[in-house]
Amino acid sequence: MDILAYNRHAWNRNVERRNKWTVPVGADVIAAARRGQWEIQLTSVKPAPRSWFPPLPGCEVLCLGAGGGQQGPVLAAAGAKVTVLDNSPKQLAQDRFVAERESLKIATVEGDMADLSKFGDQSFDLIVHPCSNLFAPKVRPVWNEAFRVLRPTGTLLAGFFNSAFFIFDPFELETRVLRVRHKLPYSDLTSLTEEERERYVQREEPLVFGHTLEDLIGGQLAAGFLLAGFYEDLDPESVLSNYMPSLIATRGIKP
């Protein structure tokens, strides 16, 4: 399976279905950001701390795997020079929609979060990478490319699922039952039976990958980042939130 092409189609369908991560921010959010009152989410509920961000006016920002008209327009309204890269053209269209509606300058680029060859070395001051690397078969290339395109002292803000989320049977999770089934790392391509995977394909849902903490956190360190911030967040849609936070956010600094 061409996973990049499949997930591109699936996220295009999510836009058509108005999945909550595809609905652009409203004019009131942009107006507040222009007044300096803004926040964005890397995970599900908690906003990323303002102290994690460099001064935004003039800051060159890459929103990585972050289409949908949510993070990019807010940062642009706060004064940043924003580029949004996403695998889904319909997600990118949401950013262009807000940019046109609000007279914002946002560059949109269709591409793979693990291949940033369209950008030169040291092109950005800040990378905002909300919870999207579960759609990448391997996450270390994402960290390596992020490190390359950041300038020295640049910041990577990333959100991702705790690996523990993926040890449970995903279909039983849908019925709010926790049953340990899978080894890590997890892959919809290899951890499920063909029949189970076809259930996702028939529903045109994105296919996902559960990376180990060694790759999610250790991979950032191996790429050269220094970790300077960490928090956990709940996924209110998952029964797992009754027992533990299933989402993690990190702040990495390029020395």
C-alpha positions as CSV (number, residue, x, y, z in Angstrom):
1,M,0.0,0.0,0.0
2,D,1.1,3.5,-0.8
3,I,0.5,4.8,2.7
4,L,1.1,8.5,1.8
5,A,-1.5,8.4,-1.0
6,Y,-4.0,6.4,1.1
7,N,-3.8,8.8,4.1
8,R,-3.9,11.8,1.7
9,H,-7.3,10.5,0.5
10,A,-8.5,9.6,4.0
11,W,-7.7,13.1,5.3
12,N,-9.4,14.7,2.3
13,R,-12.4,12.7,3.3
14,N,-12.1,13.9,6.9
15,V,-12.3,17.5,5.6
16,E,-15.5,16.6,3.8
17,R,-16.9,15.0,7.0
18,R,-15.8,18.1,9.1
19,N,-13.6,16.1,11.4
20,K,-12.9,18.5,14.3
21,W,-9.2,18.8,13.3
22,T,-10.2,20.0,9.9
23,V,-12.5,22.9,10.9
24,P,-10.8,26.3,10.5
25,V,-10.8,28.8,13.3
26,G,-13.3,31.6,13.3
27,A,-12.8,35.3,12.8
28,D,-13.0,36.0,16.5
29,V,-10.0,33.8,17.1
30,I,-8.0,35.6,14.5
31,A,-9.1,39.0,15.8
32,A,-7.9,38.0,19.3
33,A,-4.6,36.8,18.0
34,R,-4.0,40.1,16.3
35,R,-4.5,41.7,19.8
36,G,-1.9,39.3,21.2
37,Q,-4.4,37.0,22.8
38,W,-3.8,33.6,21.3
39,E,-3.1,29.9,22.0
40,I,-2.7,26.8,20.0
41,Q,-2.9,23.1,20.8
42,L,-0.2,20.5,20.1
43,T,-2.4,17.7,21.6
44,S,-6.1,17.5,22.4
45,V,-7.1,19.8,25.2
46,K,-4.2,21.7,26.9
47,P,-2.8,24.7,25.0
48,A,0.9,24.8,24.6
49,P,2.5,27.2,27.1
50,R,3.2,30.7,25.8
51,S,6.7,30.5,27.3
52,W,7.5,27.7,24.8
53,F,7.3,30.2,21.9
54,P,9.9,32.7,20.7
55,P,8.6,36.2,19.9
56,L,6.3,35.7,17.0
57,P,6.5,39.0,15.0
58,G,8.8,38.2,12.1
59,C,9.4,34.6,13.3
60,E,9.6,32.1,10.4
61,V,7.4,29.2,11.3
62,L,6.8,25.8,9.7
63,C,3.5,24.2,10.7
64,L,4.5,20.5,10.1
65,G,1.7,18.1,9.3
66,A,-0.6,20.8,10.6
67,G,-3.1,21.7,7.9
68,G,-6.7,22.4,8.7
69,G,-6.8,26.2,9.2
70,Q,-6.1,26.0,13.0
71,Q,-2.6,26.6,14.2
72,G,-1.1,28.3,11.1
73,P,-3.6,31.2,10.8
74,V,-3.4,31.9,14.5
75,L,0.3,32.2,14.4
76,A,0.2,34.3,11.2
77,A,-2.3,36.7,12.9
78,A,0.1,37.0,15.8
79,G,2.8,38.2,13.4
80,A,4.7,35.1,12.3
81,K,5.7,34.3,8.7
82,V,4.0,31.0,8.4
83,T,4.4,28.0,6.0
84,V,2.1,25.1,6.4
85,L,3.1,21.6,5.1
86,D,0.6,18.9,5.0
87,N,-0.1,15.7,3.0
88,S,-3.7,16.6,2.4
89,P,-4.6,19.3,-0.2
90,K,-8.0,19.8,1.3
91,Q,-6.5,20.4,4.7
92,L,-4.2,23.0,3.1
93,A,-7.2,24.5,1.4
94,Q,-8.6,25.2,4.9
95,D,-5.5,27.3,5.7
96,R,-5.8,29.2,2.4
97,F,-9.5,29.8,3.2
98,V,-8.7,31.5,6.5
99,A,-5.8,33.4,4.9
100,E,-8.1,34.8,2.2
101,R,-10.9,35.6,4.6
102,E,-8.6,37.4,7.1
103,S,-6.1,38.9,4.7
104,L,-3.2,36.8,6.1
105,K,-0.1,35.7,4.3
106,I,0.4,31.9,4.7
107,A,2.4,29.7,2.3
108,T,1.0,26.2,1.9
109,V,3.0,23.2,0.7
110,E,1.8,19.7,0.0
111,G,4.3,17.1,1.1
112,D,5.5,14.4,3.4
113,M,6.4,15.4,6.9
114,A,9.4,13.0,6.8
115,D,10.8,14.7,3.6
116,L,11.4,18.4,3.8
117,S,13.7,18.5,0.8
118,K,11.6,21.4,-0.5
119,F,13.2,23.6,2.2
120,G,16.8,24.5,2.6
121,D,19.0,24.0,5.7
122,Q,18.2,26.5,8.5
123,S,15.1,27.9,6.9
124,F,12.9,28.3,10.0
125,D,13.0,29.6,13.6
126,L,10.1,27.5,14.9
127,I,8.4,24.3,13.9
128,V,4.9,23.6,15.2
129,H,4.2,19.9,14.9
130,P,0.8,19.0,16.4
131,C,-0.2,15.4,16.9
132,S,0.3,14.0,13.3
133,N,3.4,11.7,13.3
134,L,1.2,8.7,14.1
135,F,0.4,8.9,10.3
136,A,4.2,8.4,9.5
137,P,5.5,4.8,9.3
138,K,8.8,6.0,10.8
139,V,9.2,9.0,13.0
140,R,13.0,9.4,13.2
141,P,13.2,10.9,9.7
142,V,10.6,13.5,10.8
143,W,12.9,14.6,13.7
144,N,16.0,14.5,11.5
145,E,14.4,16.7,8.8
146,A,13.0,19.1,11.5
147,F,16.5,19.5,13.0
148,R,18.0,20.2,9.5
149,V,15.6,23.0,8.5
150,L,15.7,24.8,11.9
151,R,18.2,27.5,12.5
152,P,20.5,27.3,15.6
153,T,18.6,28.0,18.8
154,G,15.4,27.2,16.9
155,T,12.5,25.4,18.6
156,L,10.5,22.3,17.8
157,L,7.1,22.0,19.5
158,A,5.7,18.5,19.0
159,G,2.6,16.6,20.1
160,F,2.2,12.8,19.9
161,F,0.5,9.8,21.3
162,N,2.0,7.9,24.3
163,S,3.1,4.5,23.0
164,A,1.0,2.8,25.6
165,F,-2.1,3.9,23.6
166,F,-1.3,1.4,20.9
167,I,-1.0,-1.8,22.9
168,F,-4.8,-2.0,23.2
169,D,-7.1,-3.6,20.7
170,P,-8.3,-0.6,18.6
171,F,-11.7,-2.0,17.8
172,E,-12.5,-2.8,21.4
173,L,-11.4,0.8,22.3
174,E,-14.2,2.0,20.1
175,T,-16.6,0.2,22.5
176,R,-14.7,1.6,25.5
177,V,-13.1,-1.7,26.4
178,L,-9.4,-1.9,27.2
179,R,-7.8,-5.2,26.1
180,V,-4.1,-5.5,25.8
181,R,-3.3,-7.1,22.4
182,H,-0.4,-5.5,20.5
183,K,3.3,-5.3,20.8
184,L,5.2,-2.1,20.0
185,P,5.9,-0.6,17.6
186,Y,2.4,-0.8,16.3
187,S,1.3,-0.5,12.6
188,D,-2.2,-0.7,11.1
189,L,-0.4,-2.4,8.1
190,T,1.2,-5.3,10.0
191,S,-0.4,-5.5,13.5
192,L,-4.0,-6.0,12.2
193,T,-5.4,-8.8,10.2
194,E,-6.2,-8.1,6.5
195,E,-9.9,-8.2,7.4
196,E,-9.5,-5.8,10.3
197,R,-7.5,-3.4,8.2
198,E,-10.1,-3.5,5.5
199,R,-12.6,-2.2,8.0
200,Y,-10.7,1.0,8.2
201,V,-10.2,1.1,4.4
202,Q,-13.9,0.7,3.8
203,R,-14.6,3.6,6.2
204,E,-11.9,5.6,4.5
205,E,-10.2,6.3,7.8
206,P,-6.5,7.2,8.0
207,L,-4.1,4.3,8.9
208,V,-1.8,4.9,11.9
209,F,1.5,3.8,13.5
210,G,2.3,3.6,17.1
211,H,6.0,4.6,17.7
212,T,8.0,3.7,20.7
213,L,9.1,6.3,23.3
214,E,12.6,5.5,22.3
215,D,11.8,6.8,18.8
216,L,9.5,9.6,19.9
217,I,11.7,11.1,22.6
218,G,15.0,9.4,22.1
219,G,14.7,10.1,18.4
220,Q,14.6,13.8,19.1
221,L,17.7,13.6,21.2
222,A,19.5,11.5,18.6
223,A,18.6,14.1,16.0
224,G,20.4,16.7,18.1
225,F,17.6,18.4,20.0
226,L,17.8,19.3,23.7
227,L,14.5,18.8,25.4
228,A,13.4,21.8,27.3
229,G,9.8,21.2,28.0
230,F,7.3,18.3,28.5
231,Y,3.7,17.8,29.4
232,E,1.0,15.2,29.2
233,D,-2.6,15.6,28.0
234,L,-5.8,13.6,28.1
235,D,-7.7,12.4,25.0
236,P,-11.3,12.9,26.2
237,E,-12.7,10.7,23.4
238,S,-10.7,7.6,24.7
239,V,-11.6,5.4,27.6
240,L,-7.9,5.4,28.4
241,S,-8.3,8.9,29.7
242,N,-9.9,7.4,32.8
243,Y,-6.6,5.9,33.8
244,M,-3.7,7.9,32.2
245,P,-2.9,10.7,29.8
246,S,-2.5,9.3,26.4
247,L,-0.8,12.4,24.7
248,I,2.6,14.0,25.2
249,A,4.0,17.3,24.1
250,T,7.6,18.3,24.0
251,R,9.7,21.4,23.4
252,G,13.0,20.7,21.7
253,I,15.8,23.2,21.1
254,K,18.4,23.0,18.4
255,P,21.7,24.1,20.0
